[in-house]
Amino acid sequence: MPPFPSPARPPSAQGPFGHALAGLLDVLLPADCAGCGSERTQLCPACRHALAAARPAPTLLPWTHAAAPYTGPVRQLLLAHKERGALRLAGPLGEALGRAVCSALGARAGAAPLLLVPMPSARPAVRARGHDPTLRLAGAAARSLRRAGLDVRAAPLLRHARPVADQAGLNAAERRRNLHGALTVLPHARTGAAGLGAPGSLAGRHPVLVDDLVTTGASLAEAARALADAGLPARAGATVAATARPAD
């Protein structure tokens, strides 16, 4: 089993103020590497290279590409960012997500302005964690792509329309049934791309769905349905990581 770094604080201490304190402690008292446990650095050179060198590839959803497999240090980095508030990892993870966006779009990547649409997090989960990890990664990916010369913004357009059961332990078909109709588009986006002018000059942008992880693809497929029903068809999907495909 790979080394697993000890959390800098107990989960019960997390929240908006806890994460602000954690960010300060990351600077004053560097944590061990979230990927492999190396001392005195939150992301060691080897784990940074493993994340940066991974080649994006299609997932179970051909229109969605993932930057790396959900194994080894990549898995640990995503868990540290999502569950333990290692917020400084958003930068390198966002860069990986940006590469997956470019891979999924191919030659279309620079053809039109893009809008990265993060998968929505449940409100109780956001409160418990003290941050919205997918929204944070979407913003980091957008900044990375802008540095590369692309016209990209990120905006949360989706929300949960109803509660869903815990996905853990469900197979692909059960996940699809569980999620069908679970997502909807926020009211300001319902008039289609031309109606996205209000929040941050989003008019005319091509939506790309983004998430931290894809497993069966049921969540991304439901998000794509919700966007299409609102007249905003997703041009592609991208994630930082993908779980291994089931054996045939």
ZAVEXFI-968976 format. One line per 5 residues: number of its first residue (from 1); for each residue x, y negated, z of C-alpha. Coordinates in steps of 0.05 Angstrom, whole numbers, padded with zeros to 5 digits. Last residue first. Layout:
// residues N
NUM	X/Y/Z | ... .
// end
This chain:
// residues 248
248	-00296/00150/-00414 | -00255/00124/-00355 | -00281/00061/-00324 | -00245/-00003/-00345 | -00197/-00030/-00293 .
243	-00219/-00093/-00257 | -00211/-00159/-00293 | -00172/-00221/-00272 | -00168/-00296/-00279 | -00233/-00298/-00318 .
238	-00257/-00325/-00385 | -00322/-00328/-00424 | -00337/-00352/-00494 | -00380/-00400/-00535 | -00435/-00401/-00483 .
233	-00503/-00419/-00513 | -00532/-00483/-00484 | -00605/-00486/-00505 | -00631/-00474/-00435 | -00647/-00401/-00450 .
228	-00576/-00393/-00477 | -00547/-00419/-00412 | -00588/-00371/-00370 | -00571/-00312/-00415 | -00497/-00328/-00412 .
223	-00501/-00331/-00336 | -00535/-00262/-00336 | -00480/-00234/-00380 | -00427/-00265/-00335 | -00457/-00232/-00274 .
218	-00466/-00164/-00308 | -00394/-00162/-00334 | -00379/-00095/-00301 | -00320/-00121/-00261 | -00301/-00192/-00279 .
213	-00261/-00236/-00231 | -00246/-00309/-00218 | -00301/-00337/-00261 | -00309/-00380/-00323 | -00365/-00390/-00374 .
208	-00346/-00433/-00434 | -00395/-00487/-00455 | -00382/-00528/-00519 | -00383/-00602/-00505 | -00429/-00648/-00544 .
203	-00450/-00690/-00484 | -00409/-00679/-00420 | -00395/-00752/-00406 | -00383/-00743/-00331 | -00453/-00725/-00308 .
198	-00502/-00764/-00350 | -00489/-00744/-00422 | -00509/-00671/-00417 | -00575/-00680/-00453 | -00546/-00673/-00523 .
193	-00519/-00605/-00504 | -00588/-00578/-00488 | -00648/-00611/-00454 | -00641/-00566/-00393 | -00575/-00593/-00369 .
188	-00602/-00645/-00319 | -00649/-00592/-00290 | -00594/-00544/-00267 | -00591/-00480/-00307 | -00619/-00416/-00278 .
183	-00591/-00352/-00249 | -00625/-00290/-00219 | -00667/-00272/-00280 | -00633/-00204/-00286 | -00581/-00198/-00231 .
178	-00604/-00136/-00194 | -00624/-00101/-00259 | -00556/-00115/-00290 | -00521/-00093/-00226 | -00560/-00028/-00225 .
173	-00540/-00013/-00297 | -00466/-00027/-00282 | -00464/00014/-00218 | -00479/-00015/-00150 | -00433/-00001/-00091 .
168	-00420/-00074/-00075 | -00469/-00119/-00112 | -00503/-00144/-00049 | -00576/-00155/-00066 | -00598/-00218/-00101 .
163	-00634/-00281/-00076 | -00671/-00324/-00127 | -00658/-00380/-00177 | -00584/-00383/-00163 | -00550/-00443/-00194 .
158	-00516/-00460/-00259 | -00488/-00524/-00289 | -00426/-00534/-00246 | -00380/-00578/-00287 | -00310/-00572/-00316 .
153	-00280/-00616/-00369 | -00235/-00601/-00429 | -00207/-00641/-00487 | -00144/-00601/-00502 | -00073/-00631/-00502 .
148	-00037/-00579/-00460 | -00043/-00624/-00399 | -00118/-00623/-00412 | -00116/-00547/-00410 | -00083/-00547/-00341 .
143	-00133/-00598/-00315 | -00191/-00556/-00340 | -00162/-00494/-00308 | -00154/-00529/-00241 | -00226/-00553/-00244 .
138	-00251/-00484/-00261 | -00209/-00454/-00204 | -00241/-00502/-00154 | -00311/-00486/-00179 | -00295/-00412/-00171 .
133	-00267/-00420/-00101 | -00325/-00461/-00072 | -00299/-00485/-00005 | -00309/-00478/00070 | -00309/-00402/00065 .
128	-00371/-00392/00107 | -00407/-00452/00077 | -00391/-00431/00006 | -00414/-00360/00021 | -00480/-00385/00050 .
123	-00490/-00428/-00012 | -00482/-00371/-00061 | -00427/-00385/-00111 | -00444/-00406/-00182 | -00404/-00379/-00241 .
118	-00362/-00436/-00266 | -00380/-00474/-00330 | -00318/-00499/-00367 | -00341/-00552/-00417 | -00300/-00557/-00481 .
113	-00290/-00611/-00532 | -00287/-00583/-00603 | -00239/-00547/-00649 | -00181/-00541/-00600 | -00197/-00471/-00574 .
108	-00233/-00448/-00637 | -00170/-00412/-00663 | -00175/-00362/-00606 | -00233/-00378/-00560 | -00223/-00319/-00513 .
103	-00147/-00328/-00512 | -00152/-00402/-00500 | -00199/-00391/-00441 | -00154/-00335/-00414 | -00095/-00383/-00416 .
98	-00136/-00433/-00376 | -00152/-00380/-00324 | -00078/-00367/-00315 | -00066/-00442/-00306 | -00123/-00443/-00255 .
93	-00090/-00387/-00216 | -00025/-00427/-00215 | -00061/-00490/-00190 | -00113/-00457/-00145 | -00058/-00424/-00104 .
88	-00052/-00489/-00064 | -00120/-00473/-00034 | -00099/-00412/00006 | -00167/-00413/00040 | -00168/-00341/00066 .
83	-00225/-00312/00026 | -00221/-00341/-00043 | -00149/-00364/-00049 | -00120/-00305/-00010 | -00164/-00256/-00047 .
78	-00143/-00283/-00114 | -00070/-00280/-00096 | -00076/-00209/-00069 | -00108/-00184/-00133 | -00056/-00218/-00176 .
73	-00001/-00189/-00132 | -00019/-00117/-00146 | -00082/-00104/-00187 | -00140/-00141/-00218 | -00111/-00139/-00289 .
68	-00090/-00205/-00319 | -00114/-00267/-00357 | -00183/-00240/-00371 | -00221/-00249/-00436 | -00297/-00253/-00446 .
63	-00329/-00247/-00514 | -00314/-00173/-00517 | -00352/-00161/-00451 | -00317/-00099/-00422 | -00255/-00144/-00421 .
58	-00214/-00175/-00476 | -00140/-00191/-00462 | -00098/-00245/-00431 | -00023/-00229/-00428 | 00008/-00231/-00358 .
53	00073/-00270/-00356 | 00047/-00328/-00313 | 00017/-00283/-00259 | 00076/-00236/-00254 | 00123/-00297/-00258 .
48	00089/-00330/-00198 | 00093/-00264/-00161 | 00168/-00259/-00174 | 00181/-00333/-00158 | 00145/-00328/-00090 .
43	00077/-00360/-00078 | 00061/-00383/-00008 | 00135/-00387/00009 | 00169/-00376/00076 | 00174/-00300/00075 .
38	00157/-00252/00020 | 00089/-00221/00034 | 00075/-00195/-00036 | 00021/-00238/-00068 | 00002/-00287/-00013 .
33	00075/-00304/-00003 | 00088/-00318/00071 | 00060/-00383/00098 | 00097/-00450/00096 | 00094/-00488/00163 .
28	00092/-00563/00149 | 00064/-00560/00079 | 00017/-00500/00087 | -00001/-00528/00156 | -00029/-00591/00123 .
23	-00070/-00549/00075 | -00095/-00506/00132 | -00117/-00568/00170 | -00159/-00589/00111 | -00185/-00518/00106 .
18	-00206/-00517/00178 | -00240/-00584/00171 | -00283/-00560/00113 | -00295/-00491/00144 | -00252/-00433/00166 .
13	-00243/-00419/00240 | -00285/-00356/00239 | -00239/-00326/00186 | -00181/-00326/00236 | -00122/-00370/00219 .
8	-00057/-00363/00179 | -00081/-00296/00153 | -00028/-00242/00157 | 00004/-00226/00090 | -00011/-00158/00059 .
3	00048/-00115/00038 | 00029/-00068/-00018 | 00000/00000/00000 .
// end
